[in-house]
Amino acid sequence: MSGSGSVRSFVALELDPPLRQGIGELQKQLRPRLGDVRLVRPEGIHLTLRFLGEAAPSQLATLQSALAPAAAACPPAEARVAGAGTFPDRGSPRVLWLGLELPEPVLLLQRACERAARAAGFEPELRPFRPHLTLGRWRDRAPRPELPPVDLGTTRLTTLTLFRSELRQEGALYTPRARFALGGPVEPAR
């Protein structure tokens, strides 16, 4: 759906500043191994729970009202940030990722986001959810890099966010449209 008023959007968990700093340091360490990869700015890295694509304002309003109780039902959580790899699993890599081990309440939150997206009129996501943080993307064919073991420890997940995504020449710009505290009160829609 690309039309008047539609907005490219996604639902994600925000990352804390110490993790973003650690990711920036990791990217600097990995850079010489990666060839012609376009690294994501650390401040733009997030854990996507549901990509929406182009969304009408009415869809976003419906979705937003469902995200509040979903976030309230999920307590703040600790997630281990470890492992690095590429997508797809075979052939030329397109995406460099950092892995996350999520506790069950966050996996339930992801499924609630999927249900909310479908109820708001979005097509079902056909790919299985694979928790990861995108560190970079290759535009052209590239050899698969050798990646060292990575373990950045744990991070605290506290905020579910509905983001607007604007694609720009210098990289995507993500703007929060609505934030919901995990385990927090459900605030009335405005």
N, CA, C and O of each residue as an XYZ file, in Angstrom:
760
protein
N       0.847     -1.171      0.000
C       0.000      0.000      0.000
C       0.887      1.226      0.000
O       1.538      1.508      1.006
N       0.930      1.936     -1.056
C       1.682      3.170     -1.113
C       0.727      4.233     -1.589
O       0.342      4.265     -2.758
N       0.351      5.093     -0.688
C      -0.607      6.101     -1.078
C      -0.499      7.307     -0.184
O       0.396      7.409      0.655
N      -1.425      8.217     -0.380
C      -1.437      9.448      0.381
C      -1.530      9.144      1.868
O      -2.434      8.444      2.325
N      -0.592      9.676      2.594
C      -0.610      9.512      4.042
C       0.011      8.229      4.555
O       0.168      8.070      5.765
N       0.375      7.297      3.662
C       0.959      6.045      4.149
C       2.369      6.307      4.652
O       3.071      7.197      4.174
N       2.761      5.500      5.636
C       4.031      5.684      6.314
C       4.733      4.335      6.423
O       4.129      3.360      6.871
N       5.999      4.265      6.018
C       6.783      3.038      6.191
C       7.056      2.890      7.686
O       7.583      3.808      8.314
N       6.697      1.731      8.263
C       6.739      1.582      9.716
C       7.171      0.195     10.149
O       7.165     -0.749      9.359
N       7.550      0.085     11.428
C       7.865     -1.198     12.039
C       7.742     -1.082     13.554
O       7.730      0.017     14.107
N       7.651     -2.236     14.215
C       7.559     -2.315     15.675
C       8.854     -2.944     16.169
O       9.294     -3.965     15.640
N       9.472     -2.328     17.192
C      10.770     -2.815     17.657
C      10.961     -2.564     19.142
O      10.256     -1.761     19.754
N      11.923     -3.266     19.700
C      12.394     -2.990     21.054
C      13.647     -2.133     20.939
O      14.552     -2.434     20.161
N      13.686     -1.064     21.720
C      14.840     -0.178     21.707
C      15.970     -0.788     22.536
O      15.730     -1.614     23.417
N      17.196     -0.375     22.246
C      18.383     -0.873     22.935
C      18.933      0.203     23.861
O      18.790      1.397     23.600
N      19.568     -0.240     24.954
C      20.119      0.738     25.886
C      21.445      1.309     25.368
O      22.120      0.668     24.563
N      21.824      2.519     25.829
C      23.044      3.176     25.335
C      24.326      2.347     25.504
O      25.149      2.346     24.589
N      24.542      1.636     26.638
C      25.778      0.852     26.728
C      25.880     -0.221     25.628
O      26.968     -0.464     25.107
N      24.759     -0.858     25.274
C      24.801     -1.851     24.200
C      25.109     -1.177     22.868
O      25.909     -1.692     22.088
N      24.494     -0.049     22.601
C      24.777      0.671     21.345
C      26.263      1.019     21.244
O      26.858      0.917     20.171
N      26.859      1.430     22.366
C      28.285      1.745     22.370
C      29.098      0.492     22.084
O      30.047      0.536     21.302
N      28.735     -0.633     22.711
C      29.438     -1.890     22.467
C      29.314     -2.343     21.023
O      30.260     -2.881     20.448
N      28.139     -2.124     20.439
C      27.931     -2.485     19.031
C      28.830     -1.634     18.130
O      29.419     -2.145     17.177
N      28.935     -0.329     18.435
C      29.808      0.545     17.646
C      31.259      0.081     17.702
O      31.959      0.099     16.690
N      31.711     -0.334     18.883
C      33.078     -0.843     19.021
C      33.258     -2.151     18.247
O      34.283     -2.362     17.598
N      32.249     -3.027     18.322
C      32.302     -4.288     17.578
C      32.370     -4.020     16.075
O      33.149     -4.663     15.371
N      31.570     -3.084     15.580
C      31.597     -2.764     14.155
C      32.982     -2.296     13.717
O      33.453     -2.672     12.644
N      33.636     -1.480     14.542
C      34.991     -1.017     14.215
C      35.959     -2.192     14.139
O      36.817     -2.235     13.257
N      35.824     -3.155     15.070
C      36.710     -4.328     15.074
C      36.473     -5.207     13.848
O      37.420     -5.735     13.265
N      35.207     -5.362     13.458
C      34.862     -6.241     12.345
C      35.124     -5.611     10.975
O      35.341     -6.329      9.998
N      35.107     -4.299     10.895
C      35.159     -3.577      9.620
C      36.207     -4.115      8.648
O      35.884     -4.307      7.476
N      37.455     -4.369      9.078
C      38.464     -4.834      8.121
C      38.145     -6.201      7.496
O      38.696     -6.529      6.445
N      37.286     -6.991      8.106
C      36.953     -8.326      7.604
C      35.778     -8.324      6.624
O      35.508     -9.341      5.985
N      35.075     -7.193      6.500
C      33.750     -7.202      5.889
C      33.673     -6.765      4.434
O      32.618     -6.904      3.815
N      34.740     -6.250      3.878
C      34.663     -5.812      2.488
C      33.756     -4.610      2.334
O      33.755     -3.710      3.174
N      32.982     -4.597      1.257
C      32.150     -3.443      0.906
C      30.772     -3.532      1.561
O      29.754     -3.603      0.873
N      30.748     -3.527      2.878
C      29.485     -3.585      3.610
C      29.106     -2.170      4.038
O      29.974     -1.346      4.325
N      27.820     -1.901      4.078
C      27.338     -0.614      4.585
C      26.861     -0.869      6.010
O      25.833     -1.511      6.222
N      27.622     -0.357      6.994
C      27.280     -0.579      8.392
C      26.133      0.333      8.821
O      26.034      1.478      8.380
N      25.275     -0.192      9.685
C      24.175      0.575     10.253
C      24.746      1.429     11.378
O      25.572      0.953     12.157
N      24.315      2.686     11.473
C      24.758      3.531     12.580
C      24.286      2.907     13.896
O      23.126      2.504     13.988
N      25.141      2.815     14.911
C      24.734      2.180     16.172
C      23.461      2.775     16.772
O      22.663      2.048     17.362
N      23.261      4.077     16.631
C      22.052      4.697     17.208
C      20.780      4.261     16.481
O      19.680      4.455     17.000
N      20.910      3.678     15.299
C      19.745      3.218     14.552
C      19.452      1.734     14.731
O      18.472      1.228     14.185
N      20.287      1.032     15.488
C      20.084     -0.415     15.646
C      19.026     -0.684     16.696
O      18.994     -0.037     17.744
N      18.163     -1.641     16.409
C      17.023     -1.988     17.257
C      16.682     -3.452     17.001
O      17.186     -4.060     16.056
N      15.831     -4.008     17.843
C      15.348     -5.381     17.653
C      13.955     -5.320     17.031
O      12.972     -5.068     17.728
N      13.871     -5.549     15.731
C      12.573     -5.516     15.052
C      11.745     -6.727     15.457
O      12.191     -7.868     15.339
N      10.530     -6.464     15.937
C       9.600     -7.541     16.261
C       8.614     -7.770     15.128
O       8.141     -8.888     14.928
N       8.297     -6.695     14.371
C       7.377     -6.838     13.231
C       7.595     -5.689     12.265
O       7.333     -4.533     12.598
N       8.080     -6.005     11.058
C       8.177     -5.006     10.002
C       6.800     -4.883      9.376
O       6.145     -5.892      9.115
N       6.354     -3.660      9.133
C       5.008     -3.426      8.615
C       5.007     -2.989      7.157
O       4.067     -3.293      6.422
N       6.049     -2.279      6.729
C       6.047     -1.705      5.391
C       5.180     -0.461      5.363
O       5.041      0.231      6.372
N       4.601     -0.178      4.214
C       3.742      0.999      4.075
C       2.445      0.780      4.850
O       1.790     -0.253      4.713
N       2.087      1.773      5.665
C       0.917      1.644      6.536
C       0.064      2.901      6.460
O       0.580      4.018      6.453
N      -1.228      2.705      6.405
C      -2.173      3.814      6.428
C      -2.318      4.315      7.868
O      -2.161      3.536      8.809
N      -2.615      5.604      8.049
C      -2.801      6.129      9.401
C      -3.837      5.333     10.207
O      -3.656      5.138     11.408
N      -4.907      4.877      9.572
C      -5.933      4.109     10.294
C      -5.372      2.775     10.790
O      -5.708      2.325     11.885
N      -4.514      2.143      9.977
C      -3.886      0.893     10.409
C      -2.984      1.135     11.610
O      -2.984      0.355     12.562
N      -2.218      2.218     11.564
C      -1.306      2.522     12.665
C      -2.073      2.829     13.947
O      -1.628      2.459     15.033
N      -3.217      3.497     13.836
C      -4.027      3.789     15.019
C      -4.558      2.494     15.636
O      -4.534      2.324     16.855
N      -5.034      1.588     14.790
C      -5.534      0.294     15.276
C      -4.402     -0.499     15.921
O      -4.568     -1.078     16.994
N      -3.273     -0.518     15.267
C      -2.122     -1.246     15.790
C      -1.671     -0.664     17.121
O      -1.410     -1.402     18.070
N      -1.580      0.643     17.190
C      -1.115      1.313     18.408
C      -1.977      0.944     19.608
O      -1.451      0.726     20.699
N      -3.280      0.872     19.427
C      -4.155      0.538     20.555
C      -3.952     -0.901     21.015
O      -4.231     -1.216     22.172
N      -3.471     -1.784     20.136
C      -3.200     -3.172     20.519
C      -1.795     -3.339     21.107
O      -1.563     -4.260     21.890
N      -0.861     -2.463     20.739
C       0.502     -2.587     21.250
C       0.596     -2.222     22.729
O       1.405     -2.801     23.455
N      -0.212     -1.277     23.180
C      -0.149     -0.846     24.579
C      -0.391     -2.010     25.545
O       0.432     -2.224     26.435
N      -1.483     -2.770     25.409
C      -1.669     -3.891     26.335
C      -0.656     -5.018     26.137
O      -0.324     -5.722     27.090
N      -0.164     -5.194     24.913
C       0.853     -6.225     24.670
C       2.136     -5.881     25.426
O       2.745     -6.756     26.042
N       2.546     -4.619     25.384
C       3.748     -4.191     26.106
C       3.528     -4.284     27.610
O       4.425     -4.698     28.344
N       2.343     -3.903     28.072
C       2.050     -3.948     29.506
C       2.112     -5.377     30.035
O       2.465     -5.590     31.195
N       1.775     -6.357     29.199
C       1.774     -7.763     29.623
C       3.162     -8.380     29.660
O       3.329     -9.479     30.190
N       4.158     -7.703     29.113
C       5.529     -8.229     29.057
C       6.397     -7.465     30.050
O       6.561     -6.254     29.901
N       6.953     -8.124     31.048
C       7.824     -7.403     31.984
C       9.138     -7.007     31.306
O       9.540     -7.632     30.325
N       9.811     -5.970     31.822
C      11.149     -5.673     31.317
C      11.985     -6.948     31.407
O      11.784     -7.764     32.306
N      12.924     -7.115     30.471
C      13.632     -8.390     30.393
C      15.109     -8.180     30.090
O      15.517     -7.158     29.539
N      15.894     -9.180     30.468
C      17.313     -9.226     30.125
C      17.467    -10.165     28.927
O      16.880    -11.246     28.897
N      18.254     -9.746     27.951
C      18.525    -10.579     26.782
C      20.035    -10.675     26.588
O      20.749     -9.680     26.712
N      20.505    -11.857     26.289
C      21.932    -12.054     26.006
C      22.185    -11.695     24.544
O      21.443    -12.115     23.657
N      23.237    -10.917     24.301
C      23.603    -10.476     22.962
C      24.892    -11.205     22.602
O      25.975    -10.846     23.064
N      24.757    -12.230     21.774
C      25.917    -13.070     21.453
C      25.729    -13.728     20.092
O      24.609    -13.982     19.649
N      26.854    -13.994     19.448
C      26.842    -14.660     18.153
C      26.693    -13.656     17.028
O      25.960    -12.674     17.148
N      27.384    -13.908     15.949
C      27.281    -13.063     14.761
C      27.193    -13.969     13.547
O      27.727    -15.078     13.549
N      26.518    -13.496     12.513
C      26.381    -14.290     11.301
C      25.882    -13.443     10.159
O      25.846    -12.215     10.237
N      25.493    -14.128      9.088
C      24.993    -13.435      7.904
C      23.721    -14.111      7.404
O      23.501    -15.304      7.614
N      22.899    -13.320      6.746
C      21.735    -13.828      6.008
C      22.008    -13.557      4.544
O      22.616    -12.530      4.244
N      21.608    -14.393      3.622
C      21.045    -15.723      3.864
C      22.125    -16.687      4.361
O      23.314    -16.367      4.375
N      21.677    -17.861      4.761
C      22.592    -18.848      5.327
C      23.584    -19.388      4.300
O      24.676    -19.828      4.659
N      23.204    -19.356      3.026
C      24.100    -19.845      1.957
C      24.214    -18.784      0.874
O      23.377    -17.888      0.761
N      25.265    -18.909      0.086
C      25.459    -17.962     -1.009
C      26.081    -16.670     -0.520
O      26.638    -16.599      0.575
N      25.975    -15.660     -1.349
C      26.546    -14.363     -1.036
C      25.783    -13.712      0.119
O      24.552    -13.683      0.098
N      26.493    -13.187      1.130
C      25.789    -12.577      2.258
C      25.144    -11.257      1.861
O      25.677    -10.521      1.031
N      24.005    -10.964      2.452
C      23.312     -9.690      2.228
C      23.226     -8.879      3.520
O      23.255     -7.648      3.490
N      23.116     -9.585      4.671
C      22.931     -8.922      5.962
C      23.919     -9.489      6.972
O      24.076    -10.704      7.083
N      24.584     -8.602      7.708
C      25.437     -8.981      8.834
C      24.616     -8.765     10.095
O      24.064     -7.685     10.303
N      24.532     -9.798     10.945
C      23.693     -9.686     12.137
C      24.430    -10.087     13.405
O      25.456    -10.767     13.382
N      23.849     -9.627     14.524
C      24.287     -9.952     15.864
C      23.113    -10.655     16.531
O      21.983    -10.171     16.467
N      23.368    -11.795     17.172
C      22.289    -12.594     17.724
C      21.827    -12.150     19.104
O      22.550    -11.475     19.837
N      20.605    -12.547     19.436
C      20.040    -12.304     20.769
C      19.357    -13.565     21.253
O      18.710    -14.272     20.479
N      19.504    -13.841     22.528
C      18.762    -14.920     23.176
C      17.689    -14.246     24.017
O      17.987    -13.581     25.009
N      16.441    -14.425     23.610
C      15.333    -13.732     24.277
C      14.618    -14.645     25.256
O      14.437    -15.831     24.980
N      14.207    -14.100     26.407
C      13.402    -14.891     27.336
C      11.984    -15.061     26.787
O      11.545    -14.309     25.917
N      11.290    -16.048     27.306
C       9.944    -16.390     26.815
C       8.967    -15.207     26.804
O       8.215    -15.082     25.837
N       8.931    -14.328     27.821
C       7.972    -13.210     27.748
C       8.182    -12.314     26.520
O       7.215    -11.781     25.975
N       9.430    -12.145     26.083
C       9.685    -11.303     24.903
C       9.254    -12.031     23.630
O       8.779    -11.400     22.686
N       9.414    -13.340     23.601
C       8.924    -14.114     22.455
C       7.398    -14.045     22.382
O       6.827    -13.976     21.294
N       6.746    -14.064     23.538
C       5.284    -13.906     23.565
C       4.883    -12.510     23.087
O       3.874    -12.352     22.399
N       5.673    -11.501     23.452
C       5.415    -10.132     22.985
C       5.528    -10.061     21.465
O       4.713     -9.410     20.811
N       6.534    -10.727     20.902
C       6.680    -10.723     19.444
C       5.446    -11.337     18.789
O       4.948    -10.810     17.795
N       4.955    -12.432     19.329
C       3.752    -13.062     18.759
C       2.530    -12.151     18.913
O       1.668    -12.113     18.035
N       2.459    -11.419     20.027
C       1.352    -10.466     20.215
C       1.444     -9.338     19.184
O       0.418     -8.868     18.691
N       2.655     -8.902     18.857
C       2.833     -7.863     17.825
C       2.391     -8.380     16.462
O       1.791     -7.644     15.679
N       2.687     -9.640     16.179
C       2.250    -10.245     14.914
C       0.720    -10.289     14.846
O       0.132     -9.930     13.826
N       0.080    -10.729     15.931
C      -1.397    -10.774     15.956
C      -1.979     -9.371     15.785
O      -2.955     -9.184     15.059
N      -1.381     -8.388     16.454
C      -1.868     -7.011     16.365
C      -1.733     -6.485     14.936
O      -2.622     -5.796     14.436
N      -0.622     -6.811     14.287
C      -0.417     -6.363     12.904
C      -1.474     -6.971     11.980
O      -2.038     -6.279     11.132
N      -1.734     -8.250     12.148
C      -2.764     -8.899     11.311
C      -4.132     -8.283     11.559
O      -4.885     -8.035     10.618
N      -4.458     -8.033     12.834
C      -5.756     -7.438     13.167
C      -5.890     -6.028     12.589
O      -7.001     -5.564     12.333
N      -4.759     -5.347     12.385
C      -4.781     -3.998     11.814
C      -4.792     -4.028     10.287
O      -4.801     -2.979      9.643
N      -4.793     -5.229      9.708
C      -4.910     -5.349      8.256
C      -3.617     -5.596      7.511
O      -3.600     -5.524      6.282
N      -2.521     -5.889      8.220
C      -1.261     -6.204      7.550
C      -1.229     -7.678      7.179
O      -1.806     -8.519      7.868
N      -0.549     -7.976      6.083
C      -0.390     -9.369      5.660
C       0.403    -10.137      6.706
O       1.271     -9.558      7.359
N       0.127    -11.434      6.882
C       0.911    -12.222      7.837
C       2.380    -12.280      7.431
O       2.712    -12.322      6.247
N       3.247    -12.280      8.431
C       4.677    -12.464      8.175
C       4.901    -13.951      7.961
O       4.594    -14.756      8.841
N       5.426    -14.321      6.821
C       5.585    -15.733      6.478
C       6.894    -16.326      6.983
O       6.992    -17.535      7.194
N       7.902    -15.472      7.177
C       9.189    -15.987      7.668
C       9.135    -16.168      9.184
O       8.516    -15.366      9.884
N       9.777    -17.212      9.689
C       9.815    -17.374     11.150
C      10.634    -16.258     11.789
O      11.578    -15.751     11.184
N      10.278    -15.882     12.993
C      10.989    -14.836     13.724
C      12.354    -15.360     14.154
O      12.454    -16.393     14.815
N      13.402    -14.636     13.771
C      14.783    -14.963     14.165
C      15.368    -13.716     14.816
O      15.798    -12.797     14.120
N      15.388    -13.677     16.154
C      15.850    -12.463     16.834
C      17.285    -12.110     16.448
O      18.193    -12.928     16.594
N      17.482    -10.894     15.958
C      18.808    -10.435     15.574
C      18.832     -8.915     15.493
O      17.792     -8.265     15.389
N      20.024     -8.370     15.542
C      20.251     -6.952     15.335
C      21.029     -6.823     14.031
O      22.093     -7.427     13.888
N      20.525     -6.058     13.091
C      21.220     -5.874     11.812
C      22.365     -4.884     12.007
O      22.154     -3.736     12.398
N      23.589     -5.357     11.725
C      24.780     -4.519     11.861
C      25.185     -3.877     10.545
O      25.790     -2.805     10.537
N      24.855     -4.527      9.428
C      25.248     -3.990      8.134
C      24.618     -4.758      6.997
O      24.052     -5.834      7.187
N      24.727     -4.180      5.794
C      24.174     -4.794      4.586
C      25.167     -4.664      3.431
O      25.876     -3.667      3.294
N      25.188     -5.705      2.614
C      25.978     -5.663      1.382
C      25.025     -5.378      0.232
O      23.940     -5.955      0.174
N      25.411     -4.504     -0.677
C      24.594     -4.220     -1.864
C      24.935     -5.198     -2.980
O      24.063     -5.637     -3.729
N      26.221     -5.529     -3.075
C      26.696     -6.374     -4.175
C      27.164     -7.715     -3.625
O      27.313     -7.897     -2.417
N      27.388     -8.637     -4.538
C      27.907     -9.951     -4.135
C      29.218     -9.757     -3.380
O      30.037     -8.909     -3.735
N      29.399    -10.552     -2.342
C      30.603    -10.440     -1.522
C      30.947    -11.812     -0.970
O      30.066    -12.655     -0.797
N      32.226    -12.040     -0.692
C      32.577    -13.306     -0.052
C      32.048    -13.317      1.385
O      31.939    -12.275      2.033
N      31.726    -14.503      1.856
C      31.236    -14.656      3.234
C      32.408    -14.390      4.187
O      33.437    -15.059      4.100
N      32.257    -13.407      5.105
C      33.371    -13.089      5.995
C      33.549    -14.126      7.096
O      32.601    -14.800      7.499
N      34.782    -14.234      7.568
C      35.053    -15.062      8.740
C      34.791    -14.191      9.954
O      35.417    -13.143     10.120
N      33.866    -14.622     10.803
C      33.491    -13.816     11.958
C      33.989    -14.463     13.244
O      33.890    -15.680     13.407
N      34.521    -13.662     14.154
C      34.999    -14.210     15.422
C      33.811    -14.493     16.350
O      32.701    -14.025     16.093
N      34.037    -15.252     17.423
C      32.976    -15.405     18.418
C      32.669    -14.027     19.024
O      33.580    -13.240     19.283
N      31.404    -13.752     19.243
C      30.992    -12.458     19.783
C      30.082    -12.697     20.978
O      29.154    -13.504     20.908
N      30.349    -11.995     22.076
C      29.472    -12.029     23.252
C      29.535    -10.659     23.904
O      30.538    -10.311     24.527
N      28.470     -9.881     23.765
C      28.422     -8.538     24.346
C      27.708     -8.532     25.691
O      27.395     -7.466     26.221
N      27.448     -9.712     26.247
C      26.800     -9.777     27.561
C      25.299     -9.616     27.453
O      24.696     -9.979     26.443
N      24.698     -9.069     28.497
C      23.246     -8.917     28.500
C      22.865     -7.447     28.369
O      23.657     -6.548     28.651
N      21.651     -7.239     27.940
C      21.097     -5.898     27.841
C      19.678     -5.940     28.398
O      19.020     -6.980     28.376
N      19.228     -4.823     28.885
C      17.875     -4.728     29.449
C      16.939     -4.163     28.382
O      17.208     -3.119     27.787
N      15.850     -4.866     28.156
C      14.822     -4.433     27.200
C      13.657     -3.872     27.998
O      13.067     -4.569     28.824
N      13.324     -2.598     27.748
C      12.296     -1.937     28.560
C      11.232     -1.206     27.753
O      10.194     -0.835     28.300
N      11.473     -0.988     26.443
C      10.578     -0.119     25.674
C      10.235     -0.706     24.310
O      11.120     -1.010     23.509
N       8.939     -0.860     24.060
C       8.420     -1.253     22.754
C       8.074      0.030     22.010
O       7.432      0.921     22.567
N       8.500      0.123     20.749
C       8.308      1.364     19.997
C       7.740      1.085     18.614
O       8.162      0.156     17.925
N       6.781      1.904     18.226
C       6.276      1.926     16.854
C       7.067      3.015     16.149
O       6.959      4.190     16.498
N       7.869      2.626     15.147
C       8.747      3.550     14.441
C       8.224      3.880     13.053
O       7.569      3.062     12.407
N       8.525      5.086     12.610
C       8.409      5.501     11.214
C       9.796      5.330     10.614
O      10.786      5.649     11.271
N       9.893      4.838      9.395
C      11.168      4.628      8.733
C      11.196      5.422      7.434
O      10.346      5.239      6.563
N      12.180      6.300      7.316
C      12.364      7.069      6.091
C      13.688      6.654      5.459
O      14.744      6.784      6.079
N      13.630      6.158      4.231
C      14.846      5.759      3.530
C      15.486      6.999      2.918
O      14.854      7.747      2.173
N      16.770      7.195      3.257
C      17.511      8.358      2.759
C      18.826      7.894      2.178
O      19.269      6.773      2.433
N      19.449      8.753      1.399
C      20.728      8.429      0.762
C      21.786      8.048      1.791
O      22.566      7.122      1.567
N      21.816      8.766      2.928
C      22.834      8.526      3.952
C      22.454      7.407      4.915
O      23.197      7.126      5.855
N      21.320      6.772      4.698
C      20.867      5.681      5.558
C      19.469      5.978      6.078
O      18.983      7.106      5.996
N      18.841      4.954      6.610
C      17.461      5.106      7.096
C      17.410      5.984      8.341
O      18.316      5.965      9.174
N      16.337      6.748      8.447
C      16.069      7.567      9.623
C      14.844      6.974     10.309
O      13.791      6.828      9.690
N      14.984      6.636     11.586
C      13.901      6.027     12.354
C      13.387      7.031     13.377
O      14.149      7.546     14.195
N      12.084      7.305     13.323
C      11.463      8.254     14.225
C      10.385      7.543     15.034
O       9.477      6.945     14.455
N      10.468      7.596     16.371
C       9.424      6.962     17.189
C       8.080      7.658     16.982
O       7.990      8.884     17.037
N       7.036      6.860     16.744
C       5.662      7.367     16.650
C       4.934      7.177     17.971
O       4.097      7.994     18.356
N       5.264      6.084     18.665
C       4.654      5.799     19.970
C       5.580      4.864     20.731
O       6.185      3.962     20.151
N       5.683      5.088     22.037
C       6.505      4.232     22.904
C       5.621      3.661     23.998
O       4.696      4.309     24.489
N       5.943      2.404     24.369
C       5.196      1.699     25.409
C       6.192      1.030     26.349
O       7.046      0.257     25.914
N       6.076      1.332     27.642
C       6.963      0.716     28.629
C       6.565     -0.740     28.822
O       5.386     -1.051     28.993
N       7.555     -1.633     28.794
C       7.258     -3.037     29.085
C       6.838     -3.136     30.547
O       7.474     -2.563     31.432
N       5.750     -3.876     30.783
C       5.233     -4.031     32.135
C       4.576     -2.780     32.677
O       4.192     -2.731     33.846
N       4.446     -1.764     31.832
C       3.922     -0.476     32.287
C       2.414     -0.391     32.165
O       1.759     -1.303     31.660
N       1.881      0.718     32.636
C       0.427      0.920     32.551
C       0.003      1.147     31.099
O       0.776      1.641     30.278
N      -1.208      0.785     30.813
C      -1.782      1.063     29.493
C      -2.364      2.458     29.557
O      -3.285      2.721     30.329
N      -1.822      3.358     28.740
C      -2.326      4.730     28.727
C      -3.404      4.863     27.667
O      -3.339      4.217     26.621
N      -4.394      5.699     27.937
C      -5.472      5.869     26.956
C      -4.930      6.442     25.652
O      -4.015      7.266     25.655
N      -5.507      5.996     24.537
C      -5.094      6.497     23.216
C      -5.452      7.963     23.102
O      -6.452      8.423     23.654
N      -4.615      8.692     22.372
C      -4.872     10.124     22.172
C      -5.408     10.375     20.805
O      -5.685     11.521     20.451
